[in-house]
Amino acid sequence: MSYRNVRPPLRKAGLAAGAVMLVMAQAGPAIAAPKPVGNVQKAMEEVAKAPGVVGAVGGAYVDGKAVGSGSGGSRLLDGKGGRIPANARFRIGSQTKQMVATVVLQLVEDGRFGVDDKLGDLLPVVVEQDLVERADEITVRQLLRHTSGIPDWYAAKPNPDGSEGEDPSFDVFDFTTRYRPLDLVQWSRDRPRTGEPGEKWSYSNTNYTLLGMIVERSTGHGLAAELHRRLFGPVGMARTYLPVKPPEGIKGPHGHGYYPDAGGRPRDVDRFNASIAGSAGGVVSTAHDVSAFQRAFTQGRLLPPELQRVLTDRLPGGLESFGKTRSACGDDLYIAGGTGPGFLAMTFYSADGRRQFAVSATLSGKDTAGAGQAMGKAMETVFCPSS
């Protein structure tokens, strides 16, 4: 089947991402009223009490309408800076990948290239400069599904004894050097491959750095512009954008995250290098906007079913290609998540696309476990208030 002429309603109207977890669900008829929603403000105050959390912000939506929002903790470390506005922007981390994947598949739909086209053909530079091993075998589908076997440029530095360290391979506190996507791909070149092309799932930010380059080469436009034209504008994500120039940060009042330096002292990483995050995790958004995206994606308004299944079908080995959790009130919910130095962001959403709860926490250290557990409890508070 040719995808060139398939136009979902939203595309016609508008003429135009830790790990991300994806799900496809058909929109069901809105027959029964959705279950009550708990107190989001209270839930955010509880998240802010978790170990390592500086501040938290979140919002809940039912059938596209806001049903609660709130924030807890403070904008800056040690209770400073006042409260975070409930509608503040935040970094969404690897939730960016789902958005980039959607744009890539819209370009497939438009006939620009195919899901089984080879990386070496779409980006000859990676062959010419020997940046990606076996680029002539790796497909767009494998990049999208993390089955390419390409190593991750973000992977932690090895310790002197050869074991994996805790810090990324780059300088977290370098906010000003402008790196090209090719520079990031080069970082991964000397690492061992993680498998044969298409053989198994192995998460790698390099896959999405390359996909961002494919978008730019095939359209002649920057990735930020294509995301806005094809997604942010049509979906109504008016406060969402992709920073591209370091040290470009988050617009408007928002929570600041921190990361320990070599001496263990927390340092503000609010100006995280935009040229590093990019197509692998650089989008800045809000609870409203990420919820709007998940609603449109889950209800099938962004891609035809055949292309959406590229992201949602089971992976090699029978692994699910999305995160799934069972709430205390017996509902199956899905999770998209992203993390990076100084933050953790998660979006919980129902399979029918009717309910979303997006939450972000700014952190004071490396450990995200406490924040993650608190977000899970917040989800229960919001979606299962009577439990």
Summary of the structure (lengths in Angstrom):
residues: 387
radius of gyration: 20.0
end to end distance: 47.2
largest distance: 60.4
contacts: 1390
relative contact order: 0.22
helix: 33%
strand: 18%
